[in-house]
Amino acid sequence: WPVAGTMMIEPTESESKDEMDRYCQALINIREEAREIESGVQDKTNNVLKNAPHTAMAATSSIWDHGYSREKAVFPAGVAKDAKFWPPVARINDPHGDRNLICSCPPMSTFS
């Protein structure tokens, strides 16, 4: 099963070859974006990978203080503008929630 700190990719037979090719291209593009950071072309803390995903609100804000274009941020290579999915929220720290569980249930006295 998934190993902490890793990503598991498990495509199913329901995915088309075109969709798998698009996914592979996305991974290749992400690697190229990482190379831009490694080579110093992009900043180590303010870059397209650290700031992803870019919400519609962030992309349409009058303030854009990033060293890369809005186009690169919201329309990665191969993504058609009419097929864009706008995430409602930016990055969520799921591992933090997994490792720091907080019970939001009513206290046990409520059930007695």
N, C-alpha and C positions, 0 to 999 in steps of 0.2 A: 504494500500500500504506500501511499505518498510518504516521502521522507522529508522531515523538517528542513526548510530552506531550499527545497527543490520544487520544480513544476512538473506535474504529471500530464502528459498529453495522451489522450485515449480517443482517437477518432473512431467512429462507428461506420458500419457498412452503409448507413443512410446518407453519409456525406458524399457528394459528387466529386469527381476528379477535379473539376474546376474549382470547387470550394477548397479542396485540399491543396491545390496549387496556389490559391490565393493565400491560404494560411502559411504555406512554406515561404512565399514571397514576403509576407509580413515578418516572419522570423528573420529572414535575410536582411530586411530593412532595419529591424531593431538592432541587429549586429552591426550594421554600418553606422547607425546612430551612436552606438557604444564606441566604435572606432574613432568617431569625431571627438568624443570626450577624451579618449586615451591619447590622441595625437595633439590635443590642445586646441583644436578648431572650435570646440564648444566648451563652455564653462563647466567645471565639475559639479557645481551645485545648482546652477540655473540653466537647465538644458531640457530638451524635449522629452527625454526619458524620465528624469526626476519629476517633471511637472505633469506628466500624463496621468490620467486622461484629462483633456481640456474640455470643460463644459461649454455649453452655448453661452452662458453668462460670461465666462472668462474670455472666450473668443470674441465676443462682441463688445467688451468693455472698452471705454475710451482710453484706458491705460494699458499699454502693452510693453512691459519692461523686460523682454526676453531677447536673447541674442540670436533668435531664429524667427522665421516668419510665421504669421498666423496660418498661412497656407500649409506649411510643414507641420504645424501643431495639430490642425484639425482635419486635414485631408492627406493622410499618408499615401505614398505612391500606390496606385492601383485602386484606390477607393473612389468610386464615382460620387460626384457631389449630390446626385439625387438619391443615393443609397446610404447617405451618412446617418449613422446612429449617434445621437447626442446623449452622452451620459448625464443623468440628473445630478450626480455628485462627482467630486474629484476623488482622489485616491483615499481608500479606506485601509486602515491598518488592521487587517484581519488577524495576523498572527498575535498582535497585542490582545485582541479580544479572546482568542483561543487560549492564551496563556494566563490571562487575568480575568477569570470568570467572575461575573457579578450577578448575584441573584436579584431579579427585579420582581420576585413573587411577593405577595403580601406576607406579613409575619405569620408564623405558625399559630399564634393565638387567634388569628382570624378564623381558623378552621376548627377550633375547639368549641 
